[in-house]
Amino acid sequence: MSFAKRLLPLFWAVLTVGVVAGVVWVGLQQIGPPTVAANAAHPAPSTVPAFLRAGHDYYVLVKLVEFNPKKPNGGSWDTTSAPDAKVLISWHGQQIFALPQREDQLISTWDLFRVNVMDIIRSGGSVDIASAINAPIVRVEPGEKITIEVRDADVIRDDVAMKVDLQLDELRNGENDIPPPRGSGLRRFIVQVIDRETSLSDLVALAGKR
């Protein structure tokens, strides 16, 4: 058998492999990457919290306020100490809640539960959960707003650090890091909104997160 005849089977094998590879490559180009198709059919769930639902009740907790070191006019909050944070929440033009005052702090935080240890002892270990939650309940309606006022509490007259109206249906379920208005006395302002139907176990879990 001549050398050319011995190479002929090898030539056809290589040619066949090349044709098959070419067909597969063209098919892949038309179909597109498999991962893209899979992702299109099964898109990843959104991690952005949902907006509040109209006609639903929510707790509104002011979780954190941070004062600027100086008042907007450049003066000191107090003579020798940091401000005493006082937070008031109003709805429908009426004050509905006041958070416990914080003394001499530029950064003040509040937990979801406000529990008096002596009350628990007097009641034999039981506690009224509704009264222990450190936030008022509001009902969300289109265009409905709440007003939150942050002050530096003083003996004679409070200094208003910020007063802001928040449109409820523009807030999201969970933490809302809200930029304080320009010219206010705050640097940070975080509001946590929680569905009133949240179970007690989930409320406890939320309270454990800082």
C-alpha positions, -999 to 999 in steps of 0.1 A, spaced: 0 0 0 14 34 -10 20 61 16 -8 83 1 -33 55 6 -23 50 42 -29 88 49 -63 88 32 -83 74 63 -66 99 86 -74 128 62 -111 118 62 -112 115 100 -96 149 105 -121 164 80 -151 148 97 -140 162 132 -136 196 117 -170 197 101 -187 185 133 -168 211 153 -179 238 129 -216 228 131 -215 228 169 -198 263 170 -224 278 146 -252 263 167 -238 278 199 -235 312 183 -272 311 173 -284 298 207 -262 320 228 -245 312 261 -265 286 281 -261 307 313 -277 337 297 -307 316 286 -310 300 321 -308 334 338 -335 348 315 -358 319 323 -350 320 361 -341 356 370 -324 361 404 -349 374 430 -346 411 438 -329 420 472 -344 455 473 -371 457 500 -406 464 488 -424 497 493 -450 499 520 -485 487 510 -514 510 510 -541 502 535 -517 483 558 -504 491 593 -467 495 601 -445 503 631 -422 533 625 -391 532 646 -365 560 645 -335 537 649 -306 562 647 -298 599 646 -264 614 643 -260 651 651 -234 673 634 -208 685 659 -221 720 656 -255 736 651 -264 748 616 -255 784 628 -221 772 640 -228 773 677 -225 746 702 -254 723 711 -247 726 748 -222 745 768 -198 716 776 -216 685 763 -231 668 733 -268 672 725 -296 654 744 -316 637 716 -354 641 717 -375 626 689 -412 633 684 -434 616 658 -466 632 645 -493 619 622 -525 636 610 -512 668 627 -511 652 661 -481 640 681 -484 602 685 -451 592 700 -420 604 718 -389 582 720 -370 579 753 -345 609 755 -308 603 751 -283 623 771 -251 639 759 -246 619 727 -238 628 691 -250 594 679 -282 581 696 -299 548 689 -331 531 699 -340 494 701 -373 479 689 -384 470 724 -387 493 754 -389 471 785 -389 482 821 -373 455 842 -392 466 873 -425 462 854 -416 426 845 -407 418 881 -440 433 893 -460 414 868 -444 381 877 -424 379 844 -451 387 819 -450 417 796 -474 434 773 -457 432 740 -477 460 723 -467 485 750 -431 473 749 -426 481 712 -406 514 709 -426 527 679 -460 540 670 -484 523 645 -494 542 614 -516 532 584 -503 537 550 -525 555 525 -515 571 491 -499 605 498 -501 600 536 -472 616 555 -457 615 590 -436 642 606 -405 634 626 -388 661 647 -354 657 662 -344 681 689 -316 689 714 -336 690 746 -328 719 769 -342 731 802 -355 765 788 -360 758 751 -352 729 728 -330 734 697 -347 718 666 -320 698 647 -344 685 620 -381 685 612 -390 664 582 -422 651 565 -419 615 552 -443 602 526 -452 567 539 -457 551 505 -422 561 495 -406 543 524 -395 506 522 -401 477 545 -370 475 567 -343 501 572 -345 534 554 -313 555 555 -327 589 548 -304 618 539 -312 647 563 -323 679 546 -295 704 537 -290 729 565 -303 706 592 -284 697 623 -282 660 615 -256 640 597 -274 606 596 -310 596 601 -322 559 599 -359 549 601 -370 512 604 -404 503 592 -419 469 602 -452 453 592 -476 451 622 -484 415 612 -448 404 618 -448 375 643 -433 379 677 -404 355 670 -395 376 639 -398 408 659 -374 394 685 -350 384 657 -352 419 642 -345 434 677 -313 414 679 -299 429 647 -278 461 652 
